Amino acid sequence: MASNISLKQLRVFTTITQHKTLTAAAEVLFLSKAAVSMALSELEKQLGHALFDRVNNRLILNQEGQKLLPLADELLSRAKDLDHLFEDNQTLSGQLRIGASDTIGNQVAPYLLSAFRAQFQHQSQSLFISNSALICQKLVDYELDIALIEGKTLHPQLMSTQFSQDEMCIVCAPNHPLASKDKIVLSDFEHSEWVLREAGSGSREFFLRVMAPRIEQWHEAFELNTTEALINSVSAGLGFGCLSRLAAQTAIRDGRVHVLNVPLDMKRRFWVLVHKEKYQSPLLKRFIEFCHDWPA
C-alpha cells in the first residue's frame, strides 16, 4: 500500500531520476546496487506502477514517474525542514541547487551568492553554469531548485519573473574598418560574417531575435560554446560577435575587441525560473526574494 512508502524509497527514486542508472544512484547514496534495486522495486510494487522505462541498462522516467516526481521532491524537502523546525535561531538550512546561464553564472552569480551568504550566513549552495536550454531542462527534471537565465522561457512547467537586466553589444576586431566609423547603420552588416554562441544560449537567441531579422545577407562563420572563445575569434578578425557587455567588458577595456554603437535597443532581461510544482522551502523562498531585491 502507498501508506507504507518510506522517505528512503523516495530518495532512491529521485536519485535514479537524476543519474539514470542503479549503479550511479547507489554510489551517490552510499548504498549497494542491490539495496537501491530493492527499494525501487518495493516502491513500484506499493504504487502498482512501473516508474521507469528500462532502455539499454538505463532507467528513463516514464509518465507515472513524472506524476510522482513533484510530490516526492516536496516530501523530501519538507522532511529536511523538520530537522530545523524547532531551532531557536531560525537560520536558513538545506542545500540550494542553482543553475545559471553563461553571462549570469560568470558575471553576476558570484557576487549575488557572496552577498546572500554574508546576509543570511547560509553556506550550502551549488552553482551549475551552462546555456539556457540545458539549465531549463535540468530545472524541469528537478535536478536544480532554481535557475537564473538571460532569455525568457515559455516552457509550460516553469514560472519566470524578472530580477535584473543586461545590455548586449556588437563587437568587432580593433582593426576592422567599422571600428573607425562614428555612425553605424544596419546596412553596414550586409554580407557579414558572425561568430555566435551555440544553439540554446541566450546570446544566440538575442542575435536571432533582434539583429538577424534586420540583415538580409549574413553568414555564421563559427559556432562556439564559450564566451572567451567567441571573444578571441572576434579579436582575430573571424567575424562580428553579439554578446553581453558584462561578459565583454574586460576585452573591451584591454582593446582586444571594439564595440560598435548600433541603432537598436540592446537591453535584455534577467529571469528567475522555478518549477511550477516545486515545493518552495523557506530557503528557496528567501533566495527568490533576495534575487528580486538585487539592484537592477
Phi and psi in degrees as GROMACS dihedral restraints (atoms count N, CA, C in turn):
[ dihedral_restraints ]
;  ai    aj    ak    al  type     phi  dphi    fc
    3     4     5     6     1   -63.6    20    10
    4     5     6     7     1   -24.6    20    10
    6     7     8     9     1   -66.7    20    10
    7     8     9    10     1   -15.4    20    10
    9    10    11    12     1   -95.8    20    10
   10    11    12    13     1     5.9    20    10
   12    13    14    15     1   -65.6    20    10
   13    14    15    16     1   136.1    20    10
   15    16    17    18     1  -105.4    20    10
   16    17    18    19     1   160.6    20    10
   18    19    20    21     1   -63.0    20    10
   19    20    21    22     1   -32.9    20    10
   21    22    23    24     1   -61.8    20    10
   22    23    24    25     1   -42.5    20    10
   24    25    26    27     1   -63.2    20    10
   25    26    27    28     1   -41.9    20    10
   27    28    29    30     1   -67.3    20    10
   28    29    30    31     1   -36.4    20    10
   30    31    32    33     1   -66.6    20    10
   31    32    33    34     1   -40.1    20    10
   33    34    35    36     1   -62.0    20    10
   34    35    36    37     1   -45.8    20    10
   36    37    38    39     1   -58.6    20    10
   37    38    39    40     1   -50.8    20    10
   39    40    41    42     1   -67.3    20    10
   40    41    42    43     1   -33.2    20    10
   42    43    44    45     1   -68.3    20    10
   43    44    45    46     1   -38.5    20    10
   45    46    47    48     1   -64.8    20    10
   46    47    48    49     1   -38.2    20    10
   48    49    50    51     1   -60.7    20    10
   49    50    51    52     1   -30.7    20    10
   51    52    53    54     1   -83.8    20    10
   52    53    54    55     1   -33.3    20    10
   54    55    56    57     1  -111.5    20    10
   55    56    57    58     1    -8.1    20    10
   57    58    59    60     1    73.6    20    10
   58    59    60    61     1   -15.0    20    10
   60    61    62    63     1  -133.8    20    10
   61    62    63    64     1   155.3    20    10
   63    64    65    66     1   -65.4    20    10
   64    65    66    67     1   -38.6    20    10
   66    67    68    69     1   -61.9    20    10
   67    68    69    70     1   -47.3    20    10
   69    70    71    72     1   -65.5    20    10
   70    71    72    73     1   -41.1    20    10
   72    73    74    75     1   -63.5    20    10
   73    74    75    76     1   -40.5    20    10
   75    76    77    78     1   -61.9    20    10
   76    77    78    79     1   -40.1    20    10
   78    79    80    81     1   -64.6    20    10
   79    80    81    82     1   -41.4    20    10
   81    82    83    84     1   -66.8    20    10
   82    83    84    85     1   -39.1    20    10
   84    85    86    87     1   -87.6    20    10
   85    86    87    88     1    -4.6    20    10
   87    88    89    90     1    58.0    20    10
   88    89    90    91     1    42.4    20    10
   90    91    92    93     1  -122.1    20    10
   91    92    93    94     1   164.7    20    10
   93    94    95    96     1   -75.3    20    10
   94    95    96    97     1   156.0    20    10
   96    97    98    99     1   -60.4    20    10
   97    98    99   100     1   -36.3    20    10
   99   100   101   102     1   -64.7    20    10
  100   101   102   103     1   -39.6    20    10
  102   103   104   105     1   -66.3    20    10
  103   104   105   106     1   -39.5    20    10
  105   106   107   108     1   -66.2    20    10
  106   107   108   109     1   -43.6    20    10
  108   109   110   111     1   -62.0    20    10
  109   110   111   112     1   -41.4    20    10
  111   112   113   114     1   -66.6    20    10
  112   113   114   115     1   -42.4    20    10
  114   115   116   117     1   -62.4    20    10
  115   116   117   118     1   -42.4    20    10
  117   118   119   120     1   -66.4    20    10
  118   119   120   121     1   -43.7    20    10
  120   121   122   123     1   -60.0    20    10
  121   122   123   124     1   -43.0    20    10
  123   124   125   126     1   -65.4    20    10
  124   125   126   127     1   -39.9    20    10
  126   127   128   129     1   -62.6    20    10
  127   128   129   130     1   -46.9    20    10
  129   130   131   132     1   -64.5    20    10
  130   131   132   133     1   -37.1    20    10
  132   133   134   135     1   -65.1    20    10
  133   134   135   136     1   -43.0    20    10
  135   136   137   138     1   -67.3    20    10
  136   137   138   139     1   -35.1    20    10
  138   139   140   141     1   -82.5    20    10
  139   140   141   142     1   -21.3    20    10
  141   142   143   144     1    78.2    20    10
  142   143   144   145     1    20.4    20    10
  144   145   146   147     1  -146.3    20    10
  145   146   147   148     1   143.3    20    10
  147   148   149   150     1   -73.8    20    10
  148   149   150   151     1   139.7    20    10
  150   151   152   153     1  -103.8    20    10
  151   152   153   154     1   -13.6    20    10
  153   154   155   156     1  -133.6    20    10
  154   155   156   157     1   150.7    20    10
  156   157   158   159     1   -94.2    20    10
  157   158   159   160     1   133.4    20    10
  159   160   161   162     1   -89.5    20    10
  160   161   162   163     1   112.6    20    10
  162   163   164   165     1  -130.3    20    10
  163   164   165   166     1   109.1    20    10
  165   166   167   168     1    50.2    20    10
  166   167   168   169     1    52.6    20    10
  168   169   170   171     1    67.4    20    10
  169   170   171   172     1     9.3    20    10
  171   172   173   174     1  -111.6    20    10
  172   173   174   175     1   148.7    20    10
  174   175   176   177     1  -106.5    20    10
  175   176   177   178     1   112.2    20    10
  177   178   179   180     1  -105.8    20    10
  178   179   180   181     1   123.4    20    10
  180   181   182   183     1   -56.8    20    10
  181   182   183   184     1   127.2    20    10
  183   184   185   186     1   -98.7    20    10
  184   185   186   187     1  -171.3    20    10
  186   187   188   189     1   -62.8    20    10
  187   188   189   190     1   -38.2    20    10
  189   190   191   192     1   -68.8    20    10
  190   191   192   193     1   -39.2    20    10
  192   193   194   195     1   -63.6    20    10
  193   194   195   196     1   -36.9    20    10
  195   196   197   198     1   -65.3    20    10
  196   197   198   199     1   -30.8    20    10
  198   199   200   201     1   -67.7    20    10
  199   200   201   202     1   -37.5    20    10
  201   202   203   204     1   -77.7    20    10
  202   203   204   205     1   -31.8    20    10
  204   205   206   207     1   -55.7    20    10
  205   206   207   208     1   -48.3    20    10
  207   208   209   210     1   -59.8    20    10
  208   209   210   211     1   -41.3    20    10
  210   211   212   213     1   -70.1    20    10
  211   212   213   214     1   -40.6    20    10
  213   214   215   216     1   -61.5    20    10
  214   215   216   217     1   -43.4    20    10
  216   217   218   219     1   -61.2    20    10
  217   218   219   220     1   -43.2    20    10
  219   220   221   222     1   -65.1    20    10
  220   221   222   223     1   -44.9    20    10
  222   223   224   225     1   -62.5    20    10
  223   224   225   226     1   -41.1    20    10
  225   226   227   228     1   -67.4    20    10
  226   227   228   229     1   -37.3    20    10
  228   229   230   231     1   -67.4    20    10
  229   230   231   232     1   -41.7    20    10
  231   232   233   234     1   -68.0    20    10
  232   233   234   235     1   -34.2    20    10
  234   235   236   237     1   -62.8    20    10
  235   236   237   238     1   -38.8    20    10
  237   238   239   240     1   -64.8    20    10
  238   239   240   241     1   -36.8    20    10
  240   241   242   243     1   -62.2    20    10
  241   242   243   244     1   -32.6    20    10
  243   244   245   246     1   -59.7    20    10
  244   245   246   247     1   -35.0    20    10
  246   247   248   249     1   -60.1    20    10
  247   248   249   250     1   -25.3    20    10
  249   250   251   252     1  -117.7    20    10
  250   251   252   253     1    11.2    20    10
  252   253   254   255     1   -61.3    20    10
  253   254   255   256     1   -37.6    20    10
  255   256   257   258     1  -108.2    20    10
  256   257   258   259     1    19.5    20    10
  258   259   260   261     1   -71.6    20    10
  259   260   261   262     1   135.9    20    10
  261   262   263   264     1   -69.6    20    10
  262   263   264   265     1   -34.9    20    10
  264   265   266   267     1   -83.6    20    10
  265   266   267   268     1    -9.0    20    10
  267   268   269   270     1    52.1    20    10
  268   269   270   271     1    37.9    20    10
  270   271   272   273     1   -74.1    20    10
  271   272   273   274     1   155.0    20    10
  273   274   275   276     1   -70.5    20    10
  274   275   276   277     1   141.5    20    10
  276   277   278   279     1  -138.2    20    10
  277   278   279   280     1   165.8    20    10
  279   280   281   282     1    98.2    20    10
  280   281   282   283     1   170.8    20    10
  282   283   284   285     1  -101.5    20    10
  283   284   285   286     1   141.7    20    10
  285   286   287   288     1  -113.7    20    10
  286   287   288   289     1   117.6    20    10
  288   289   290   291     1   -98.5    20    10
  289   290   291   292     1   109.1    20    10
  291   292   293   294     1  -108.3    20    10
  292   293   294   295     1   135.8    20    10
  294   295   296   297     1  -113.5    20    10
  295   296   297   298     1   142.1    20    10
  297   298   299   300     1  -142.6    20    10
  298   299   300   301     1   140.0    20    10
  300   301   302   303     1   -72.9    20    10
  301   302   303   304     1   170.2    20    10
  303   304   305   306     1   -53.7    20    10
  304   305   306   307     1   -54.0    20    10
  306   307   308   309     1   -63.5    20    10
  307   308   309   310     1   -48.4    20    10
  309   310   311   312     1   -63.9    20    10
  310   311   312   313     1   -44.1    20    10
  312   313   314   315     1   -60.7    20    10
  313   314   315   316     1   -36.8    20    10
  315   316   317   318     1   -94.1    20    10
  316   317   318   319     1   -30.6    20    10
  318   319   320   321     1  -108.8    20    10
  319   320   321   322     1   -22.0    20    10
  321   322   323   324     1  -117.7    20    10
  322   323   324   325     1   -48.8    20    10
  324   325   326   327     1   -55.7    20    10
  325   326   327   328     1   -41.6    20    10
  327   328   329   330     1   -56.8    20    10
  328   329   330   331     1   -40.2    20    10
  330   331   332   333     1   -76.1    20    10
  331   332   333   334     1   -36.1    20    10
  333   334   335   336     1   -61.8    20    10
  334   335   336   337     1   -46.4    20    10
  336   337   338   339     1   -68.9    20    10
  337   338   339   340     1   -36.8    20    10
  339   340   341   342     1   -62.0    20    10
  340   341   342   343     1   -43.7    20    10
  342   343   344   345     1   -68.0    20    10
  343   344   345   346     1   -38.3    20    10
  345   346   347   348     1   -63.9    20    10
  346   347   348   349     1   -45.0    20    10
  348   349   350   351     1   -63.1    20    10
  349   350   351   352     1   -41.6    20    10
  351   352   353   354     1   -65.4    20    10
  352   353   354   355     1   -39.1    20    10
  354   355   356   357     1   -77.1    20    10
  355   356   357   358     1   -38.0    20    10
  357   358   359   360     1  -112.0    20    10
  358   359   360   361     1    -1.1    20    10
  360   361   362   363     1    55.1    20    10
  361   362   363   364     1    35.8    20    10
  363   364   365   366     1  -110.1    20    10
  364   365   366   367     1   122.5    20    10
  366   367   368   369     1  -111.5    20    10
  367   368   369   370     1    -0.3    20    10
  369   370   371   372     1  -104.5    20    10
  370   371   372   373     1    83.0    20    10
  372   373   374   375     1  -131.4    20    10
  373   374   375   376     1   150.4    20    10
  375   376   377   378     1  -121.1    20    10
  376   377   378   379     1   149.8    20    10
  378   379   380   381     1  -128.5    20    10
  379   380   381   382     1   120.2    20    10
  381   382   383   384     1  -111.8    20    10
  382   383   384   385     1   123.6    20    10
  384   385   386   387     1  -112.6    20    10
  385   386   387   388     1   128.2    20    10
  387   388   389   390     1  -161.5    20    10
  388   389   390   391     1  -168.5    20    10
  390   391   392   393     1   -77.3    20    10
  391   392   393   394     1   164.0    20    10
  393   394   395   396     1   -59.3    20    10
  394   395   396   397     1   -39.1    20    10
  396   397   398   399     1   -63.0    20    10
  397   398   399   400     1   -44.8    20    10
  399   400   401   402     1   -69.3    20    10
  400   401   402   403     1   -38.0    20    10
  402   403   404   405     1   -59.7    20    10
  403   404   405   406     1   -45.8    20    10
  405   406   407   408     1   -62.1    20    10
  406   407   408   409     1   -41.2    20    10
  408   409   410   411     1   -64.4    20    10
  409   410   411   412     1   -40.1    20    10
  411   412   413   414     1   -66.2    20    10
  412   413   414   415     1   -32.5    20    10
  414   415   416   417     1   -68.9    20    10
  415   416   417   418     1   -41.8    20    10
  417   418   419   420     1   -61.8    20    10
  418   419   420   421     1   -37.0    20    10
  420   421   422   423     1   -85.7    20    10
  421   422   423   424     1     7.7    20    10
  423   424   425   426     1    63.4    20    10
  424   425   426   427     1    24.4    20    10
  426   427   428   429     1   -87.6    20    10
  427   428   429   430     1   -11.7    20    10
  429   430   431   432     1  -130.9    20    10
  430   431   432   433     1   154.3    20    10
  432   433   434   435     1   -91.6    20    10
  433   434   435   436     1   -31.1    20    10
  435   436   437   438     1  -155.1    20    10
  436   437   438   439     1   152.3    20    10
  438   439   440   441     1  -131.4    20    10
  439   440   441   442     1   145.8    20    10
  441   442   443   444     1  -123.0    20    10
  442   443   444   445     1   110.6    20    10
  444   445   446   447     1  -131.2    20    10
  445   446   447   448     1   165.9    20    10
  447   448   449   450     1   -89.3    20    10
  448   449   450   451     1   -30.2    20    10
  450   451   452   453     1  -107.5    20    10
  451   452   453   454     1   137.6    20    10
  453   454   455   456     1   -68.4    20    10
  454   455   456   457     1   138.6    20    10
  456   457   458   459     1  -105.7    20    10
  457   458   459   460     1   148.9    20    10
  459   460   461   462     1  -107.6    20    10
  460   461   462   463     1    18.2    20    10
  462   463   464   465     1   -60.5    20    10
  463   464   465   466     1   129.5    20    10
  465   466   467   468     1   -66.1    20    10
  466   467   468   469     1   -17.5    20    10
  468   469   470   471     1   -95.2    20    10
  469   470   471   472     1    -1.0    20    10
  471   472   473   474     1  -118.1    20    10
  472   473   474   475     1   144.6    20    10
  474   475   476   477     1  -105.7    20    10
  475   476   477   478     1   137.9    20    10
  477   478   479   480     1  -129.4    20    10
  478   479   480   481     1   138.5    20    10
  480   481   482   483     1  -136.9    20    10
  481   482   483   484     1   145.1    20    10
  483   484   485   486     1   -74.2    20    10
  484   485   486   487     1   141.3    20    10
  486   487   488   489     1  -129.6    20    10
  487   488   489   490     1   -14.0    20    10
  489   490   491   492     1  -167.9    20    10
  490   491   492   493     1  -171.2    20    10
  492   493   494   495     1  -148.3    20    10
  493   494   495   496     1   170.0    20    10
  495   496   497   498     1  -143.0    20    10
  496   497   498   499     1   166.3    20    10
  498   499   500   501     1  -124.9    20    10
  499   500   501   502     1   129.3    20    10
  501   502   503   504     1   -86.7    20    10
  502   503   504   505     1   164.0    20    10
  504   505   506   507     1  -148.2    20    10
  505   506   507   508     1   155.9    20    10
  507   508   509   510     1  -103.0    20    10
  508   509   510   511     1   127.2    20    10
  510   511   512   513     1  -122.9    20    10
  511   512   513   514     1   155.6    20    10
  513   514   515   516     1  -140.3    20    10
  514   515   516   517     1   173.6    20    10
  516   517   518   519     1   -68.1    20    10
  517   518   519   520     1   147.7    20    10
  519   520   521   522     1   -57.5    20    10
  520   521   522   523     1   -28.6    20    10
  522   523   524   525     1   -96.1    20    10
  523   524   525   526     1     9.3    20    10
  525   526   527   528     1   -69.5    20    10
  526   527   528   529     1   143.7    20    10
  528   529   530   531     1   -54.5    20    10
  529   530   531   532     1   -34.1    20    10
  531   532   533   534     1   -72.3    20    10
  532   533   534   535     1   -16.9    20    10
  534   535   536   537     1   -64.4    20    10
  535   536   537   538     1   -24.6    20    10
  537   538   539   540     1  -100.2    20    10
  538   539   540   541     1     5.3    20    10
  540   541   542   543     1   -93.1    20    10
  541   542   543   544     1   128.7    20    10
  543   544   545   546     1   -72.6    20    10
  544   545   546   547     1   -45.9    20    10
  546   547   548   549     1  -112.6    20    10
  547   548   549   550     1   114.8    20    10
  549   550   551   552     1   -96.0    20    10
  550   551   552   553     1   134.5    20    10
  552   553   554   555     1  -117.2    20    10
  553   554   555   556     1   154.8    20    10
  555   556   557   558     1   -63.9    20    10
  556   557   558   559     1   -26.0    20    10
  558   559   560   561     1   -66.5    20    10
  559   560   561   562     1   -16.7    20    10
  561   562   563   564     1   -63.4    20    10
  562   563   564   565     1   -19.2    20    10
  564   565   566   567     1   -97.2    20    10
  565   566   567   568     1     6.0    20    10
  567   568   569   570     1   -64.8    20    10
  568   569   570   571     1   139.0    20    10
  570   571   572   573     1    59.4    20    10
  571   572   573   574     1    37.1    20    10
  573   574   575   576     1   -95.9    20    10
  574   575   576   577     1   159.4    20    10
  576   577   578   579     1  -103.2    20    10
  577   578   579   580     1   140.0    20    10
  579   580   581   582     1  -129.8    20    10
  580   581   582   583     1   141.6    20    10
  582   583   584   585     1  -107.6    20    10
  583   584   585   586     1   116.9    20    10
  585   586   587   588     1  -123.6    20    10
  586   587   588   589     1   158.0    20    10
  588   589   590   591     1   -72.8    20    10
  589   590   591   592     1   169.7    20    10
  591   592   593   594     1   -73.3    20    10
  592   593   594   595     1   164.0    20    10
  594   595   596   597     1   -57.2    20    10
  595   596   597   598     1   137.3    20    10
  597   598   599   600     1    99.5    20    10
  598   599   600   601     1   -11.0    20    10
  600   601   602   603     1   -86.6    20    10
  601   602   603   604     1   150.2    20    10
  603   604   605   606     1   -65.9    20    10
  604   605   606   607     1   -34.7    20    10
  606   607   608   609     1   -65.8    20    10
  607   608   609   610     1   -42.7    20    10
  609   610   611   612     1   -65.1    20    10
  610   611   612   613     1   -43.2    20    10
  612   613   614   615     1   -58.9    20    10
  613   614   615   616     1   -41.4    20    10
  615   616   617   618     1   -63.5    20    10
  616   617   618   619     1   -45.8    20    10
  618   619   620   621     1   -59.9    20    10
  619   620   621   622     1   -46.4    20    10
  621   622   623   624     1   -68.4    20    10
  622   623   624   625     1   -27.5    20    10
  624   625   626   627     1   -87.2    20    10
  625   626   627   628     1   -38.3    20    10
  627   628   629   630     1  -103.2    20    10
  628   629   630   631     1   -44.2    20    10
  630   631   632   633     1   -93.0    20    10
  631   632   633   634     1   -50.5    20    10
  633   634   635   636     1   -57.0    20    10
  634   635   636   637     1   -41.3    20    10
  636   637   638   639     1   -63.7    20    10
  637   638   639   640     1   -14.7    20    10
  639   640   641   642     1   -98.8    20    10
  640   641   642   643     1     3.5    20    10
  642   643   644   645     1  -120.7    20    10
  643   644   645   646     1   122.2    20    10
  645   646   647   648     1   -71.4    20    10
  646   647   648   649     1   -41.7    20    10
  648   649   650   651     1  -127.9    20    10
  649   650   651   652     1   116.6    20    10
  651   652   653   654     1  -148.3    20    10
  652   653   654   655     1   161.1    20    10
  654   655   656   657     1  -136.8    20    10
  655   656   657   658     1   138.1    20    10
  657   658   659   660     1   -86.2    20    10
  658   659   660   661     1   108.0    20    10
  660   661   662   663     1   -75.4    20    10
  661   662   663   664     1   -40.9    20    10
  663   664   665   666     1  -146.4    20    10
  664   665   666   667     1   146.2    20    10
  666   667   668   669     1  -115.4    20    10
  667   668   669   670     1   121.5    20    10
  669   670   671   672     1  -126.3    20    10
  670   671   672   673     1   153.2    20    10
  672   673   674   675     1  -107.2    20    10
  673   674   675   676     1    11.5    20    10
  675   676   677   678     1  -136.4    20    10
  676   677   678   679     1   148.3    20    10
  678   679   680   681     1   -67.5    20    10
  679   680   681   682     1   -39.0    20    10
  681   682   683   684     1   -63.2    20    10
  682   683   684   685     1   -40.2    20    10
  684   685   686   687     1   -64.4    20    10
  685   686   687   688     1   -37.7    20    10
  687   688   689   690     1   -63.5    20    10
  688   689   690   691     1   -46.5    20    10
  690   691   692   693     1   -61.5    20    10
  691   692   693   694     1   -44.2    20    10
  693   694   695   696     1   -64.2    20    10
  694   695   696   697     1   -37.5    20    10
  696   697   698   699     1   -67.4    20    10
  697   698   699   700     1   -40.9    20    10
  699   700   701   702     1   -65.3    20    10
  700   701   702   703     1   -43.7    20    10
  702   703   704   705     1   -59.2    20    10
  703   704   705   706     1   -32.9    20    10
  705   706   707   708     1   -81.8    20    10
  706   707   708   709     1    -1.1    20    10
  708   709   710   711     1    87.4    20    10
  709   710   711   712     1    19.8    20    10
  711   712   713   714     1   -83.1    20    10
  712   713   714   715     1    -8.7    20    10
  714   715   716   717     1   156.3    20    10
  715   716   717   718     1   177.6    20    10
  717   718   719   720     1   -78.1    20    10
  718   719   720   721     1   158.4    20    10
  720   721   722   723     1  -129.3    20    10
  721   722   723   724     1   149.6    20    10
  723   724   725   726     1  -124.8    20    10
  724   725   726   727     1   115.4    20    10
  726   727   728   729     1  -155.7    20    10
  727   728   729   730     1   174.7    20    10
  729   730   731   732     1   -68.1    20    10
  730   731   732   733     1   137.8    20    10
  732   733   734   735     1   -63.4    20    10
  733   734   735   736     1   -33.4    20    10
  735   736   737   738     1   -59.3    20    10
  736   737   738   739     1   -45.7    20    10
  738   739   740   741     1   -70.3    20    10
  739   740   741   742     1   -27.6    20    10
  741   742   743   744     1   -95.2    20    10
  742   743   744   745     1    -4.7    20    10
  744   745   746   747     1   -59.5    20    10
  745   746   747   748     1   -38.6    20    10
  747   748   749   750     1   -67.7    20    10
  748   749   750   751     1   -43.5    20    10
  750   751   752   753     1   -65.7    20    10
  751   752   753   754     1   -35.3    20    10
  753   754   755   756     1   -66.6    20    10
  754   755   756   757     1   -46.2    20    10
  756   757   758   759     1   -64.0    20    10
  757   758   759   760     1   -35.5    20    10
  759   760   761   762     1   -81.5    20    10
  760   761   762   763     1    -5.6    20    10
  762   763   764   765     1    80.5    20    10
  763   764   765   766     1    14.3    20    10
  765   766   767   768     1   -75.9    20    10
  766   767   768   769     1   -30.1    20    10
  768   769   770   771     1  -135.7    20    10
  769   770   771   772     1   161.6    20    10
  771   772   773   774     1  -120.4    20    10
  772   773   774   775     1   134.2    20    10
  774   775   776   777     1   -85.9    20    10
  775   776   777   778     1   132.0    20    10
  777   778   779   780     1  -100.9    20    10
  778   779   780   781     1   126.8    20    10
  780   781   782   783     1   -84.4    20    10
  781   782   783   784     1    92.9    20    10
  783   784   785   786     1   -86.7    20    10
  784   785   786   787     1   149.8    20    10
  786   787   788   789     1   -82.1    20    10
  787   788   789   790     1    59.2    20    10
  789   790   791   792     1  -139.4    20    10
  790   791   792   793     1   155.3    20    10
  792   793   794   795     1   -76.6    20    10
  793   794   795   796     1   112.4    20    10
  795   796   797   798     1  -102.8    20    10
  796   797   798   799     1    12.0    20    10
  798   799   800   801     1   -80.1    20    10
  799   800   801   802     1   147.8    20    10
  801   802   803   804     1  -142.2    20    10
  802   803   804   805     1   159.6    20    10
  804   805   806   807     1   -98.8    20    10
  805   806   807   808     1   152.7    20    10
  807   808   809   810     1   -99.6    20    10
  808   809   810   811     1   143.8    20    10
  810   811   812   813     1  -127.5    20    10
  811   812   813   814     1   142.3    20    10
  813   814   815   816     1   -96.3    20    10
  814   815   816   817     1   128.5    20    10
  816   817   818   819     1  -120.7    20    10
  817   818   819   820     1   137.7    20    10
  819   820   821   822     1  -138.1    20    10
  820   821   822   823     1   155.5    20    10
  822   823   824   825     1   -71.0    20    10
  823   824   825   826     1   137.7    20    10
  825   826   827   828     1   -60.5    20    10
  826   827   828   829     1   -29.8    20    10
  828   829   830   831     1  -102.6    20    10
  829   830   831   832     1     6.8    20    10
  831   832   833   834     1   -73.0    20    10
  832   833   834   835     1   129.6    20    10
  834   835   836   837     1   -67.0    20    10
  835   836   837   838     1   126.5    20    10
  837   838   839   840     1   -96.8    20    10
  838   839   840   841     1   100.4    20    10
  840   841   842   843     1   -67.8    20    10
  841   842   843   844     1   165.4    20    10
  843   844   845   846     1   -54.5    20    10
  844   845   846   847     1   -37.3    20    10
  846   847   848   849     1   -64.2    20    10
  847   848   849   850     1   -48.0    20    10
  849   850   851   852     1   -64.4    20    10
  850   851   852   853     1   -42.5    20    10
  852   853   854   855     1   -60.6    20    10
  853   854   855   856     1   -43.2    20    10
  855   856   857   858     1   -65.1    20    10
  856   857   858   859     1   -39.7    20    10
  858   859   860   861     1   -68.2    20    10
  859   860   861   862     1   -38.6    20    10
  861   862   863   864     1   -60.8    20    10
  862   863   864   865     1   -45.7    20    10
  864   865   866   867     1   -61.1    20    10
  865   866   867   868     1   -40.2    20    10
  867   868   869   870     1   -63.4    20    10
  868   869   870   871     1   -41.5    20    10
  870   871   872   873     1   -61.6    20    10
  871   872   873   874     1   -42.8    20    10
  873   874   875   876     1   -67.9    20    10
  874   875   876   877     1   -26.5    20    10
  876   877   878   879     1   -86.9    20    10
  877   878   879   880     1    -7.0    20    10
  879   880   881   882     1   -64.3    20    10
  880   881   882   883     1   135.2    20    10
  882   883   884   885     1   -57.2    20    10
  883   884   885   886     1   128.4    20    10
